[in-house]
Amino acid sequence: MKKLILFLGFCIAFLNVSCDADKILDQPLQGRQQLDDFFSSSENAELFVNSIYQMVNGTNWNQVNFQRQINEMASDDNWAGNTRQPRPDITGIAQYNVFPGSTYFNLFWENHYIGITRANIALDRIPEVEIDDETKARLIAEAKFLRAFFYFDLVRNFGGVPIVTTYNEILEPTINDKVRSSVAEVYDFIESDLKDAMNSLPLRSQQTLGQSGRATKGAVQSLLAKVYLFEEKWAEAQAMAKTVMDSGEYSLEADFADVYKVGNLNGVETIFEIQYINNPTFNGVGGQFSITNGSRGDRGWGWASPSSDLENAFLSEGDNIRLRSTIIKHGEPVFGDPAVTSFDGKPSENKSGRTNRKYYIPTDERPDPYQRGQLPLHYIHLRLADVVLIHAEAAYFNGDEAAAKSSLQLVRDRVQLPSKNNLSGDALRDAIWKERRLELALEQHRLYDLRRQKINGVPRIALILGPNGSFVKYNTEVSTDPFETTNLLEPQNSGSLFDPNIHLLWPIPPEEIQLSRGNIVQNPGY
């Protein structure tokens, strides 16, 4: 961790200024002086905070976002999908034959600690910059929000991780003595950062021209509500989600299809998103998912193909409105793209013949060239529907079924689905969980939800995956899907190797354990 963070976190953060890794590592005092020189103006302080945002999705397709896609592949919503390329480093994770030294685990870990290091540098240096108090407080709050975001990602994937709070820590030899903090300690730290940040950030409506897309008070509150949900602090999650809902800053898009509509930057429903543009002059300013997720018959890579099990979940609710804006199926028209009347899902090279519609760019809106890193489609991390369903779930577990039903119906009303007000108890809980699946499908929430949701103390994922899991049983004993049951290059029993004693977390990258001289301990089973 030490060498990579010092080199990448220091050099890349300084706006691509040329650096020599060995010189920085050997001369930490010189590094501190360079920091002093860099933070000599308010403009540089803001640019440096911008570099923290850069790490939320990483700077390349494989650093962060592809691991998020692999997480989708490891749930019941997706297959690995691409059956043309033998990639055991990807399919092994998706099928729970996990190699701890996977490049994707390693990059995910490293990217997040680079982001944390940048946040720590900002928090160390910005208080000394000559800048007006309001801007200074805002930049510090943004850094704390982003640091909390990174730690939340880490704790959900790996469990307890080392907590690093200052830049100076990584310059000392004792950095290799760092041990993993407990899950509870990491969550306490996340809460603390978010609470500190909350009152120093503007509401969305208070942002000035040029601040659009930066963290807001609502983003902090929404992330904190989600953190409380994962901690099962039901009362706190309910209250914080309601605060966001009642703020008047956000509303559900009238048309579900507009949530991921190209050009709908910072839509009325969006709370925190990463925006992408198309500009061939610069590398990596656009998105990746439309290619990595796209059909191999449509210039894509074919990874993370939606499952027929997910499609059936929509059909069982009569939910055609969200289905058509979530899944594209081989041979069928693409909703919202009149140029495509028969989609090529390439079922000979794709397990399910299906593609994620949310990350699809319609034909007449595609840039030329249409290539990875130049795709002008935003990536949403937090949106109001998610917060409303957090409120519904937290209210249910907090004993407030009336509030739970009300929030559940808010989301269902948009897509013209009937009321669930007749439900109570376990049936209401299951309806709320199903609504999360349908509303947020293919947006990288499903694996985390299945890991945290419990029935009689058992994580739901253990009931869905594993040799006797419902998803595995459906695919091996029930499904007659014409694509999935004929393309057996990805086995029908995907997920059968899931073991709840191991796979509720991913492995710590072995390289980090070695660098710590064994002070960082591996997760059980790896």
N, C-alpha and C positions, 0 to 999 in steps of 0.2 A: 504493500500500500504506500510506503513512504516515498520510494523513488518515483512512482507514477504520479502521485499527487503533487509532489514538489515540482516535477518537470512539467506535466500537462497543466495542472491547476495554476501554476505560476506563469508559464510561458504563454499558453493559449489564451488565458484570461487577459493578458496584456495586449489584446487586439492584434495577435499574430506578430508581435515584435520578436525578432530572432533571439533565441536563447540557447545556451549550451548547458545541457543537463548536468554534466559533471562539475562544471564551474559553480553552478548554483548549489549543488549538493555539498561541495567541498567548502563553500564560502557563504554560510547562512547569514553572516553579518552584512555582506554585500547585498544579499537578497532583501534584507530589511531596509537598507538604504534605498534600493530601487523602489520599494514600496512607498517610502516617504516621498521620493521624487514624483512618482506617478500620481499619488493622491494630493497633488498640489492645487487642484482646481475642482470646482463643483461639477464642471462638465465631465471630467475624468471619473469622478465619483459615480455619476449616473451611468456612464459607459461601463464601469466595472460591474455595477448591479445588473446591467443588461446581460453581461456575460454569465451571470448566475442563471437567469432565465434560459439561456442557451442550453443548459444541461438538463432542463426538465424533460425534454425529448431527445437529448443527445445531439451530436453534430453529424451523425451518419446513421444509416438504416439499421446497423447491427448493434449499436451501443445500448439502446434502451428499448426502443419501440418493437424490435423484433422479439425480445424476450417477453414483452407484453403480449405479442401475438402467440408465442409459444404457450403462454399461460392459458390463452383461449383454447388452443389445441388440446390442452390437458384437462378440458372440461367436457361436459355433455353437449355443449353448443357447437362444437367444431370437431372435425377431423384434422389431422396434419394436412391432408389434402393433396399435396403434390406427390403423385406416384410416378412421375417421370424421372426424378433425380433421387438416387439413393443417398440420403443424408441422415445417417443414424445419430449424428450430433443434434439433430432437430427432432426426428421422429422418436428417438429414444426417450427424450423428456416427455413428449406428448403421450407416449405409451407407458410411461413409468418404468422404463428400463434405463434409469438415470445414471449418467456419467458425471460424477461431481466436478471434474475438471473442464466441463463445457465452456467453450469460449463465451457463450451468451450469459452464463452466470457471472463469469469473470468480468466481462464488459459492463454488465448491469451494476455490479458492486463498485467497480472502479469509477464509472461515470457518476454515480451518486456521491461517492466520497470526494470526487473533484468538485461537484456542486457544493457540497458541505464546506470544503476548504475555501472555495471562493466566498461563500457566505461568511465564514469566520474571518477572512481577511477584511471584507467590507465592514463587519461589526467591530473589528479592531481599529480600522483606520478612519472610517467616515466620521466618528465623533470629533476628530481633530481637524477636519476640513473646514475652511472658512466658507460657510454656506448658511443661508437663512434657516432658522430653527424648524420651520414647517417642512421644508424640503429634506432637511437632515433627518427629522423624525420619520418621514415617509420612507426614505431609502433604507433606514435601519429596520423599519417594520417590514418592508418588502424582503429584506435579507432573512429576517426571522421566519416569515411565512414560508419562504422557499426552503430554508433549512429544515423546517418542520415537515414540509412536503417530502423532501428526500428521505428523512428518517422514517416517515410513515410508509413509504414505498419499501424501504429496507426491512422494517420489522414485519411487514405482512408477507414478505418473501422468505426471509431467513430467520425470523425470530429475533431474540436479543442480539444486538450488535454493539461494537465499541462506540462509545459516545465521545466525540472529539468536539470541543467547544471553542478552541482558540487556534489561531494560525501558529503561534509559537510552539505549541505542543508537538507539531510534526517536524520541527527543526531540531528537536532534542532526541538523543539516543533512546530515551525512555519510551518513545512512541512504540517501540517493539515490545514493551511490557504491557501494553493495553490488553485488557481482557474484555469479553463480551459483557455488557450490562444486561440485566434481566429484561424480559419483555415489559414488565411493569415500569421499570426505570426508564426505558425508552419512551413509553407512552407518557409518563410524567413529564419528560423533557419536551416532547412534542406539544403537550398541552400548555406548558409554560411559555414556549416560544409563541404559540398562537394567541394566548391571552395577552402577552406583551405587545404583540403586533396589532391587535384588534382596534384599539382606539387611536392609532396614529395613521391609519389609512383612510382615504376618502371613501364615501359611498360612490357607487358607480355614477350616479347623477351629478356628483360633485367633481368628477375628474375633468381636468382642463384638456384643451386640444393637444393631442400628442401623447396623452397618458392612456388612451384606450388600449386595453389588453393587459395593462399592468394589474397587479394584485389590488383588490379593494377590500373594504371592511366586510362586504358580503362574501367574498372568497374565503377570507379567514374564518368567518362564522360557519360557512358551509363545510369547510374542511374539518373544523372542530366538531361539528355535528356528526360527521362521518367517523371521526376518531372516537367519539363517545359511543357510537353504535358498535364499533369493533370491540370496545372495552365492555360492552353490555352495561353501560351507564345509561339506562333507559330514560330516566327522568331528565338528565342533562341533555341527552340527544334530542328528546322531544322538544324541550324548551328552546334549544339553540336552533333547531330546524324551523320551528315556528317563528322565531325572530326573523329569519331570512324570508320566510313566506309572507310575513306581515309588513316587511320593510317597504313594499311598493316599488322596489328596484327592479324586479324581474317578473316575467309572466310566461306562461306556457305559450309556445308558438301556436297560432290558431290551426295551422296545418302541420301535422307531424313530419311530413316530407321536407319541410323547410329547416328542420333542425340541422341537417347536414347538407343543406343546399350550397353549392359553390357560390361564393360571393356574399353569403350571409354571415359576415364577420361580426362578432360580438352581437349576435342576435338577441332578441328580448329574453330568451330563455337561458342564454349562456352566462355562467358565473365566472369561470376561469377556463381559458382556452389558449392554445398556442396557434398563432396565425401563420400561414404560409403564403408565399407569393411565387410568381413565375418571373424569373429574371436571368436569362442565360449568361449574363455577364458574371454572375456570382454562383459559386457552387453551394448546394445544400440549403438554399433559401426556400425551397419548396418541400412538400411532403413526400412520403414514401409509400404509405399504405395502399394507395390505388394500384401500385405496381406489385408490391410484395404480396398483397392480398388478392390481386386481380386474377382473372382466369387466364390459363395458359393459351386459351384461344382468343385472348383479347390483350395480348402483349404484356401479360402479367406473369408472376412466378407461381401462382396457384397454391399458396400456403393458407392455412386456416380456413378450410372450406366448411360452411355451415352444414349441420347435420339434419337428416330427415326428422330426427327426434325433436329438434328445435322447431322445424316447420310444423310438425304435428301439434306442438304446444300452442302455436298461433291458431291453427285450424280448430283445435278443441274449444277455443274461446270465440270462434267466429270472427277473429281479428284480422281481417283482410287489409285494413288500412295500414297497420304497422308491418304486416308480413310483406307487402309489396315494396315497402321502403326499407326492408331489412335483408331480404334474400332474393337473389336473382337465380333463376333455374334454367338449366340447359333446354334450349328449344322454345322458350317462352319469350314474350316481349319484355323489354326492360321498362319498368314504370318510370315515367319522366324523361325517357329518351326515345322520341318517336322514330329516330333513325334506326333503331334496333328492334325489329319485329320477331326475330328468332335468335336468341343469345347463344353464342358458342361457349358452353361451359366445359368443353373438351373432356368429356367423361372418360375417355381412354387414358388421360393423363391426370385426372382429378377424381378423387375418391367419390365425391357426392354429386358432381356436376352442378354445384351451387357456388355462388359468390356473394360476398358481403356487399349489399347495395349501399350501405351508409358511406363507404369509402370509394364508391364508383363515381367517376366523372363522366357525365353525358358527352356524347360524341362531339356536339357543336361547342362544347365548353372546354375541350382539351387543348392545352398549349401545343405548339409546334416548336421544338420536338417534344413529344410526349415521353418523358423519361423521369426516372427516379431522382428525387431531389429538386424537381422543378414543378411539382404539382400543387396548384393553388387551392387546396382544400384544408380547412382548419381542423384542428384536433381538440376535441372538448374533453377536459378533465372533470369539470363540475358543471352541472346544469340543474335548473330548477326542478325538473321532474324527479331527478335523483334525490334531491333534498325533500321533496314532498313525500316520497316513498320511505325515506329515512324517518320522517315524522310519523308516517303510518305505522311502520314496524315498531318504532320506539314506543309510540302511544299504546299499541297493542300489548307489548310486554310490560308497560307501566300500568296496565289495568284500565286504560281509557279507551275502550272499544269504540265509543261513539266518535272520538276524534280520529281514531284509526280508519274507520269506515268513511268518514268525510274526506280525508286525504286520499284514500284509495280511489274514491269516486271522482275526485278532481282529475286524476290522470286518465281514468277510464272514459270520462265524458268527452275528452278531446277526440278519442277514436271511436266514439259512438257505441260504446259497449254498455250493457245493462248494469243496473245497480247490484251490488253484493251486500246490501244492507240487511238481508235476511240471515247472514252468516254470523257465527260467533265461535269462540273457542278455537280449537285446532283448525277448523275449516276456514276461519277468517285469517289465521296466521298463514296457512298455506296459500290462500288467495293473494295475500300481500306479497309473499315470496314469489309466486308465479308472475305477478304483475311486474316485479323488478326484473325477472328474466325477460319478459316480453318487451318492456319499455326500453331497457338498457342493453338488449341483446347485441353482442359483437362489439361492445364498447370497452372491453377489458375489465369487466366487473365480475363476471360469473364465477371464476375460480375462487376469488377472494370470498364471495358470498357463500359458496358451498362449503368452504373451509370453516367459516365462522358460525353459520346457522346450525343449530342443534335440535334434534328431536330426542327427548329423554336423555340428554347428555351426550348423544352420539352425533358427531359432525355429519351433516347431510351428505357430504361427498363420499363418506364410507357406505352410504346406502345406495348411492348411484353408481359408483365405480367399484372395482374389485371383482373377483370371480362371480359373486352372486349379486352384483349391483344391478339396479333396474336398467341403466343404460346398456350395460353389457348384455343382459338378458334380452332386451329388446332387439339389439343388433344380431345376436346369435340365434334367437329362437322365434322372433316375431316378424321382424322387418321383411318386407317384400320390395323395398325400394329398388327400382330398376338400375340405378347407378351404383349405389353402395354395395349391393349384393352381387354385382357382376365384376366390379373392379376390386379384386382381392389382393392387389399389390400392397394395399394397406389392410391389415387383417381386421375382420369383423369384430374380434374380441378386444379391440383397443380399449385400454383402461382396466383390463382384467388383472394386471400386475400391481394395481394400486394397493398399498398397504398403509392403513391409518396410523400405524406405529412409526412410520417413516415419512410419508409423503404429505403431511400437513404443512411441511416446510421444505424449501429447496436446500441443497447442501451449501455450506460455506465454501467459497473457492479455495482449493487446497493451497494455492500460492499464498493466500493471505495467512493461512495457518503456519506455513513455513516461514514467512517473513516475521511472524510474531514469535518465532522459536517455540511454537506449541502453546503459547499463552491463550490464543484463540482456539476454542475447542469445537470440533465438528459436531453437527447435528446428529442425533441418534440414527443408526442404520446406514450411514454413508461412510 
